[in-house]
Amino acid sequence: TLYTMSSSQQHSNPAPTDSESSQKPLSRVPSNSSTHQQCENTKQCNFTPIDQIESIVQDLRTTVESEEYYPSTYDKRTEQLNQLIAMFTDNKQRWYDAIQQDLHQNRLLTHSEVDSSIQEAKYQLSHLRSNMHDCSVKTTNPIVEPSSAHLHPEPLGVVLIISPWNYPISLLAKPLAGALAAGNAVLLKPSEVSEACSALFAEFVPKYFDEHYVRIISGGVDETQRVLEQRFDYIFYTGSTPVGKIVMKAAAEHLTPLTLELGGKSPCYVDKSVDFKTMIHRLTWGKWLNKGQTCVAPDYIMVHKDLTQRFIPAVKEQLKEFYGEDPKVCSDYSRIINQRHAQRIHSLLEDQQERIVHGGSMHLEDRYIEPTIVLNPPLDSRIMREEIFGPIMPVIEVEDHNEAIRIINSREKPLALYAFSKSQKVLDAFSHRTSSGGVCFNDTIVHILTHELPFGGVGHSGHGRYNGKSTFDTFTHYKPVLSKSTWIDPSIRYPPYTDKKMKFIEATSSMKMPKCTIM
């Protein structure tokens, strides 16, 4: 079951289907159903009643089957994207307060969660008209001439977006912007673990969006399980690999295509030829951003053996510069999402006590774990097998970049890969000899911030991609359309297939890839 999988795989980027509570109720969905009346606690009472889920999905299905509402027009898409922007701009302080309540994020992350969501919607707006245009294709096969051909972008239909708790605003809003721009009807399922942010989505979505196009379901394992029993035209899931497998299995029941944005252990290599000061700044920032609760955070660091003795003291000093002598009282140092996950992360250190060279303390009640560095843990230890998703940095000494590449290639393909070096030869080796969702050289995390580069995984780190135009493409079917002229009808395509016909066909059979231009 979904519960069994998510509970037994607590080391991974936790799924948006956990059912913990520690703060305020998640949403308000009135109901007279027995499920609602007999719920066991306040939070569950504010979940969407399970017996309403099928009808909510069916309402969206009715939209896409209606000539009145579907496919949505340019004006309707513009209206919905503007409403998405307004949902954030009208209520910025409430969103800031919610992200603080859930994750105690620093001001940079708090503001970027909201601002990046607004910018994604604005990007989709500014490119909407051109993205909706048909794309002309030049055909090269003489059999189809004379004709005209184009690709027609059409919405997929009813799409489901399941978002995680670690960036609970942007990881729901960004795919939503692309889905609306592409003209789909959307069902949202935010993570109940980030309770405050999910509560705001549950409050604002009905107020700001046309219910024919956007609906939201609040809930935990049971509610998510029921949602996944429904048929969708596309599913966009961000979360852990174990639960991603469950989502994929559910999608297979209806042959539903999907995007899986998962995670894994994103490696980082530090070469002996490196801009040392800049590397320390950028690597320390990326590792402890959001307290390590970032799907593309550098998970473990492989350092050239000649640099180790200099590397660890420098990271310690940088941590002090960023977060002070006591990170617990620093407003820029986030908190673990809840006590269960704090305990899970701390348990990774149980067999590594002798290898801890910095940090290691925690305060469970405050969801606080000190920035921690572990030197040379065994490659088969838990901390090197499981995604950390927290403020622990394993440091592995390696002979050179070749050993680092061998370690990377012996594991599942990561979502991100990082390497710091002044040597282009070393950087090229990582580009050409490894496979990962994305690569960033001489920095961390920032490669996912530009609209021009798609973001997504490969293998166990996921499949599908989004960001900017790629988000629109993810939620779009580019339907090929060929319109054939009737003024000529060459007999070469019809029997009998004589030697003369066959020679002509063979002579013209080489084809070139068609080019596409916006019409």
N, C-alpha and C positions, 0 to 999 in steps of 0.2 A: 504494500500500500504506500501511498504518498507519505503517510506519517512514519511508517517503518523506515523508509529510505532516508528521509530527511533527518530522522533522529540518529540513525546509525552512521551517518556520514557528516557528523557535526564539524569535522575539520575543514570542509569545503566552504566556499562562498555560500553562506546559508540561503536556502531557497526562500521565496516569498510565500511559503506555505507553512511556516512554523506558527505555533499558536501560543505565544508567550504574552504576558501582560505585566506592565509595571507602571504605566502612566495613565493618561486619560483615555476615555472610550474612543473607538476608532471612527465610527460614523453614526449617522442617524438614518435608519431606514424603517419607517413605521410599518407595522404589519399586525394583522389580527390572527395570524396563523398560530397553530399550536406550538410549532417550533420556536416562534418568537416568545410566546407566553411562558414556555417551560425552560428557557435557557438558564444556565447555572450561574452566570455572573454578568456584571454590567457590560463588560466588553462584548461577550457573546450576544447579549441582547441587542447590540448595535450592529451585529453582522447582518448581511442580507439573508432573509429567510431562504432556506434551501429550496423550499417548494415554489419560490418565485423565480428562480434562476432560469429555468427552461423558458418561461414566458418572456423574460427580459431579452434573451437571445432571439426568441422568435419575433419579438417586436422589431429588432434590427433586421432580421431576415425579411420581414414584411416591407421594410424600407427599400431594400435592394431589389425587391420584386415589384415595386411600385413605379409607374411611369411618372408620377407626380414628384417623387423625391430622388429618383435615381435614373441614370448617373447624375451626381450633383454637378451643378453648373459652376462656371468660373466665379460668378457672384456669390454663390452659396459657399464655395470653398474659401473665398476671401473673407466672407463673414465669419466663418468658423475659426479661421486662423487669427483674425483680429480679436475674436472672443478669447482665444487662448492667451494672446498677449495681454488682454485686459484682465484676465483672471489673476495674472501675476502683478501687473502694474497697479491695479486697484488695491491690492492686499499685500504689498511687499513686506510690511512689518510683521504681519501674521505668519507669512511664510518663513521669515527670519526666525521668529520665535519658535516655530514648530521644529525647524532643523536644529536649533539649539537644544530644545527639549529632547529630541531623539538621539542626537549624536554629539552635542556639545562641540560642534565644529567651530573652527576659527573664523574670523570675519571674512577672509579671502574665500574660503569654501562656501560659507553661508551665502555670501552675495553672488558668487559664481553659479551656485545651484539655480538661483532664480534668473540671473542675467543670461546665462548660457541657454536656458529654456526660451527666454524671450528672443534671443538672437537666432535660435534655430527656426522659430516661427517666422521671424522677419526674413530670414534667408529663403524659406519656402515661398513666402509672399512675393518677394522680389523676383523670383525665377518661375513663378507659377504659370504665367501666360505662355512662356516659351516651352516649359516642360509639358504643357497640355497639348502642344501642337503635334500634328502628325509629322513623322520623320520620313522623308522621301528616300527611296532606295532605288539605285540604278541596277536593273537586272542585266545579266550577261549571257543567259542561255537563249539561243535563238529560237528554241521551241516555244518560249513564252512570248515572243515578240509578234506583233506590236502590242505593248501593254504599258501600264503604269503600276508602280508598286510603292507601298509605304507601310510603316509601322504605326499602328494606332494605339496610343497609351490609354488603357482602360483600367478602372479600379478593380481590385480583386473581389470585393464584396464585403462580407462581414469578417472583420479581423479582430483577433484577441491580442491584447498587450498585457503581459504579466511582468511586473517590475520588481526589483529587489529593494532592500532596505538601506544599502550603504550610501547610495546617492538617490534618495527616494523621490526627489523632485525631477531632476533632469533626466533620469533614466526612464521615467514615464512620459515626460513632456516632449522629449526629442522624437522618439518614434511616433508619438501621437501627432506631432506637427507634420511629419511625412505622410502618415496615413490619411490625415485630413486633406492635405494638399493633393494626394492621389485620388481623392474622391470616395474613400471607403466609409462604411459604417463601422464604428469602433466600440468594442467592449473593453473597459479598463479593469484590471485587477491589481491594485497596489499591494505591497507587502503589509501585512498586519503587524509585523515586527516594528517598523517605524510608525508607531501609532499616531503621533501628532500630525505628521505630514499626510498620512493616509486619511486621517479625519478631515483635514482641509480639502483634499480632493473629493471626498464623499460629500462635503458641504457645498463646494463650489461648482462641481461639474454639472449638477442639475440646474444651477442658476445661470451659468454662462453659455451652455451649449444646447443646441436644438436636440431634443431627446430622440428625434428620428435618426440622428447620426452618431451621438455619443452617449453611452451609458456606463455606469460603474457598478461593480460588485465588491462589497466588503466582506472579509471573512478569512478563515484560516484553512486548515487541511480539508475539512469536510466540504466547505464551500468551493474550494479550488478543485477538489475531486469532481464535484458535480458540474462545474464549469467545463472541465476537460472532457466530460461525457458528451457535450454538445458538439454539433458540427459547425466548423468555421471554414472560411475560405483561406485564411492564413493565420498563423500563430507566431507572435514575436515574444520570445521568452528570454529574460536576463536573470541569471542566478547560478546555482551550483551545477556541476556536471552530473552528480547522481540524480537530482531532480530533473535535469535536462533530459535524461534518458526516459524518465517517466512521461514527461511532456511529449517527447518524440513518439513513444509507444502509443499514447492516447491519440496523437495526430494521425498515426498510421491507420487507426480504425476507420477513419474517414478519408484517407489518402490526402490529408491536409498538408500542404507545404509549410515550412516554418523556418524562422531564423532562431538559432540558439547562440546567445551571447553568454559564454560560460567563463571559465577562468583557468586555474592551474598554477603551476609554479613558474613564474616568469624569471628567467635567469639574467644575471648581469655579470659581465666580465670587465675587470680593471687591468689594463695592460701596464707594463713598466714604463712605456712611453706614453705619457699622459699629461695633460694640463692639470696638475695635482690639485691646486686650490679650487679651480672651477668644478672639477669632478667631485670633490668632497661636498661642496655646496649643493650641487644638483642631485647627487645620489642620496645624501642625507635627507634632503627635502622630499624627494620622491618616495623613499622608503617609509618615512613616518607621516606622510600626508594622510590626513584622516585616520591617523593612528594605524596605518597599514591596511585599512579596510577599503582597498581599492583593487579592482580586478586586474589592473595592469601594473600594480606596485611591484618593484623589484623584490622577488621572494627570497632568493639566496644570491650571495655575491661571491664570485670566483676571482681571487686576487692573485696576480703574479707573485711568486714566492719572494722575489726581490723587494717587494713593496709592502708586505704584510706588516712588518714592524713599524712602519711609518703610517700605514693606513688606519689601524685601529685607534691609536691615540688621536689622530686627526678627526675621526668620526666622533669620538667622545667630546673633543673640544667643540666641534660644530654643534653637537646636541646641546651643549651648555649655552652656546651663543644663541641658538634658536629658542630654547625652552627654559633657560635659566638653571640655577642650581637644583631646583625642585620642580620638575615638570608637572607635578600634581597640582600646583597652584597657578600654573601658566594658562592663560585664557586661549593661547594658540595651540594647546595640546588637547586633542579631541578625547572622547571617551569611547570605550567599547559599547556596542549597541545595547547589550544587556548582560546580566550576571552569568547566564549560562554560557554565552560565547566567551566571556572573560575567563571562566573556568576552563573551557576547552583549550584556549590559547595557552593558559598557564600550564595545563597538563602536558603540553609539548616539551616543557622544560624538565619534567620529572626525572628523566634519565640523562640530563645534560648538565647537571649542577656543576660538575668539575670543569666543564668547558665554558662556563659563563665568564666572560671577561669584562662585562659591564652590565649593570642593572639586575633584573630578575625579580624585583619585588612587585607586589600587587596589593590592591585593596578592593576586594570583591564587591563590597557594598557600594562603592563609588564607581564601579566599572573601570577602575584604573589599573593599567599595567605599565610599569616603568619601561622606557626604551632599553632594549636588551640586545647584547651582542654575544653570539655563541661562536667560538672558534673551532673549526675543523670537526663538526659532528660527523659521525659515520654516514656515508651516503645511503645506507639502508635503514637509518633511524627514522622514527616517526616525523621528526622535524624536517627531514629531507625527503620524505615521501608524500606528506600531506600539505596541501595549500595552507599557509600560515594564516593569512588574512588578519594580521595583527602586528604589533610593534616589536617583533623579534627579527634580528638580522643574523642569519647564519653566514659565516665567512669561511670559505674553503680556499686553502692555498693550492695553487696549481703551478705546474712547470712553465706552461706558456699557453697561448691561445688554442693550440691544437688539443691539449688536454681538456680545456674548457669545452671545446666543440664536441669532443667525444662524450663528455658527461651529458651535455645537452641532448645529443642524438641518441643517448641510451634511454631517454625518458619520453613521455608523451609530448606532443607538440604544444608549446606554450602559447598563450594569448599575446604576449609581448616578449621581446628580447632586446637587451641593452648591452652595449659595449662602449668602453671609454678607451680611446687610443689616438695617438697622433699619426699612427701608421695606416695609410690607406690600404696597404696590403693586408693588414690584420682585419680591418673593417670589412674589406671585400670577402675575406674568408668566411666571416659570419653571414654575410649576405648570400653567398653562393653555396655554402656547405651546411646550412641549417634551414629548418622550416619552422615558421611561427606565424601567428596572426598578423603581427606588425613588428617592425624593427625601428629602434631609435638609437642613433649614435651620439655619444658625447652629451647626452641629456637623458632625462626620464619622463615618461608620461605625456609630454607635450605633443607627441605625434598624433594624439587622438583629438587635439583641440582645433584642428583646421578643417573647414568644410570640404577642402579640396582632396583630402586623403580619406578613403573609406576605412572604417573601423570594423573589425570582426575577427573571428578565430579560424582555426584550421584543426581538423582532427578532434581530439578530446577537448580542445579549447573552444569549440563551437563551429558553426558554419553560417554563411550569410554575412552581410555587411550593411552598415549604414553610416550616415554623416552626410549632410548637405544633399547633393543630387542623388547619392547612393541611397538615402532614406526614401526619397520619392520612388526610385527604381525598385526598391524592395517591395513596396506596396502597390506596384503597377504591373499589369500584364501588357507587354508590347505585342499587340495582335498583328500578325502579318496580313496585309490585304493586297491582293492582286486584282487589277481590273483589266480584262482582256478586250482588245478591239475585235470587232466582228467584220471589218471591211475586207479582211483577208483571212483565209483559212488554209495554210499550207498542207498539202497532202502527205508530207514526209512523216508526219506523226501517226498516220493511219496505215493499217495493213493494206496490201501485202508489203512486207519489208524486203524489198529487192536488194541486190548487191549494190546498186547505185545509191539507194537510200542509205544503206548501212555505211558506205564509204563517206558520205556526206556527214552523217551523224558522228562518226568516229573523228572526222577532221575538225568538227566544231565542239567536241566534248570537253575540252579544257576550259575550266571556269575560274574566274577571278572572284575574290571576296568582294561583295557589294559594299559600297560606301553609303553612309546615311547622312542626309542633310535635313535640317529643320525646314518644314514647309511653311 
